[in-house]
Amino acid sequence: MAALSPPPYEERTLPAERGRSTHAPAVPGYPTVPPGLARLNSDPADRAVAALLTCCASPAWAKRLAVHRPYPDVAALLAASDEALYDLPPGDRREALTGEADRSAAPPSGYSAADTALAHAQTAYAAKFRFPFVVCLDGASAAHALNQRLTAIHTRLDHDEEAELALATEELRRLVRGRLARRAAGAARPAASLPAPGRHGPDRPYGSPEDAVCPESRDSGRPDSPYVPV
């Protein structure tokens, strides 16, 4: 009598994992890739760079992220963004920060004296550091956000140039993560509706109230998922 063959091996999975691939998606269109990330992965290089520049006004950062496509998931994209920002030389960091002068304006607080104090502090900040004041605030009311901006800017005015450039880059990193996450999810505004980075004139100095960046991201720190492309 012939021996019975053992049944084919069947991988055991938890109920919540059934139907879910264990392989990270490597190409655009994979079911678990959000639509915005799929578009970013598949767009021509020049279009991808243009889209990325709406999140951060550094051409060097945008080109690096475009070159390293495709990204298997949003965590890999955000980790790549973090690494690219940290690797920028000081001149490119300043360029990215300067582009924040034309980003979303903080909503009016209704406290004219505080708004005036913030405008004066921003003018002093820009004169000292040569880029606009950038801060990432999450979930604060207009009144509380204004107070936090005032506190932060007066504290940071005491920094030396090197320390402030590092701190401002960290604030920018958090803002950029929020913008990228929304774009990857397909929720970003079209590029045409965003102001071109880096434009300002004699009637729009760096220290104007519009340069205070409003809350843009909810960031719990650098992602656990490592940056995949190298």
PERARA-V420738 format. One record per residue. N is the residue number from 1. RES is the residue in one small letter. SS is DSSP state (@ for helix, = for strand, . for the rest). PHI is phi in whole degrees, -180 to 180 (* if undefined). Layout:
BEGIN
n/res/ss/phi
N/RES/SS/PHI
N/RES/SS/PHI
END
This chain:
BEGIN
n/res/ss/phi
1/m/./*
2/a/./-70
3/a/./-70
4/l/./-75
5/s/./-76
6/p/./-65
7/p/./-63
8/p/./-59
9/y/./-66
10/e/./-123
11/e/./-67
12/r/./-89
13/t/./-130
14/l/./-72
15/p/@/-54
16/a/@/-70
17/e/@/-98
18/r/./-65
19/g/./85
20/r/./-107
21/s/./-69
22/t/./-92
23/h/./-101
24/a/./-67
25/p/./-64
26/a/./-113
27/v/./-132
28/p/./-61
29/g/./93
30/y/./-61
31/p/./-54
32/t/./-88
33/v/./-85
34/p/./-60
35/p/@/-60
36/g/@/-65
37/l/@/-68
38/a/@/-60
39/r/@/-65
40/l/@/-61
41/n/@/-66
42/s/@/-100
43/d/./-64
44/p/./-57
45/a/@/-58
46/d/@/-67
47/r/@/-71
48/a/@/-63
49/v/@/-62
50/a/@/-62
51/a/@/-66
52/l/@/-67
53/l/@/-66
54/t/./-75
55/c/./-100
56/c/./-157
57/a/./-87
58/s/./-112
59/p/@/-58
60/a/@/-64
61/w/@/-64
62/a/@/-64
63/k/@/-66
64/r/@/-65
65/l/@/-66
66/a/@/-67
67/v/@/-65
68/h/./-88
69/r/./-67
70/p/./-85
71/y/./-101
72/p/./-70
73/d/./-160
74/v/@/-66
75/a/@/-60
76/a/@/-66
77/l/@/-63
78/l/@/-67
79/a/@/-65
80/a/@/-63
81/s/@/-62
82/d/@/-56
83/e/@/-64
84/a/@/-64
85/l/@/-67
86/y/@/-64
87/d/@/-85
88/l/./-64
89/p/./-69
90/p/@/-52
91/g/@/-63
92/d/@/-72
93/r/@/-64
94/r/@/-63
95/e/@/-61
96/a/@/-64
97/l/@/-68
98/t/@/-61
99/g/@/-63
100/e/@/-73
101/a/@/-61
102/d/@/-108
103/r/./-82
104/s/./-55
105/a/=/-80
106/a/./-69
107/p/./-65
108/p/./-58
109/s/./-88
110/g/./88
111/y/./-108
112/s/@/-61
113/a/@/-65
114/a/@/-69
115/d/@/-61
116/t/@/-64
117/a/@/-63
118/l/@/-65
119/a/@/-60
120/h/@/-64
121/a/@/-66
122/q/@/-67
123/t/@/-63
124/a/@/-66
125/y/@/-62
126/a/@/-63
127/a/@/-65
128/k/@/-79
129/f/@/-103
130/r/./68
131/f/./-153
132/p/./-73
133/f/./-69
134/v/./-126
135/v/./-146
136/c/./-105
137/l/./-122
138/d/./-122
139/g/./67
140/a/./-98
141/s/./-68
142/a/@/-57
143/a/@/-66
144/h/@/-68
145/a/@/-62
146/l/@/-62
147/n/@/-62
148/q/@/-66
149/r/@/-62
150/l/@/-61
151/t/@/-62
152/a/@/-65
153/i/@/-69
154/h/@/-69
155/t/@/-67
156/r/@/-76
157/l/./-63
158/d/./-83
159/h/./-73
160/d/./-83
161/e/@/-62
162/e/@/-66
163/a/@/-65
164/e/@/-70
165/l/@/-62
166/a/@/-65
167/l/@/-68
168/a/@/-63
169/t/@/-65
170/e/@/-65
171/e/@/-63
172/l/@/-64
173/r/@/-55
174/r/@/-66
175/l/@/-64
176/v/@/-65
177/r/@/-59
178/g/@/-63
179/r/@/-65
180/l/@/-64
181/a/@/-62
182/r/@/-68
183/r/@/-66
184/a/@/-62
185/a/./-79
186/g/./90
187/a/./-102
188/a/./-74
189/r/./-70
190/p/./-58
191/a/@/-59
192/a/@/-65
193/s/@/-89
194/l/./-97
195/p/./-67
196/a/./-64
197/p/./-68
198/g/./86
199/r/./-96
200/h/./-163
201/g/./-131
202/p/./-63
203/d/./-92
204/r/./-137
205/p/./-71
206/y/./-57
207/g/./-84
208/s/./-72
209/p/@/-59
210/e/@/-65
211/d/@/-81
212/a/./-75
213/v/=/-82
214/c/./-81
215/p/./-58
216/e/./-132
217/s/./-143
218/r/./-115
219/d/./-120
220/s/./-102
221/g/./109
222/r/./-68
223/p/./-69
224/d/./-71
225/s/./-67
226/p/./-73
227/y/./-73
228/v/./-77
229/p/./-68
230/v/./-134
END
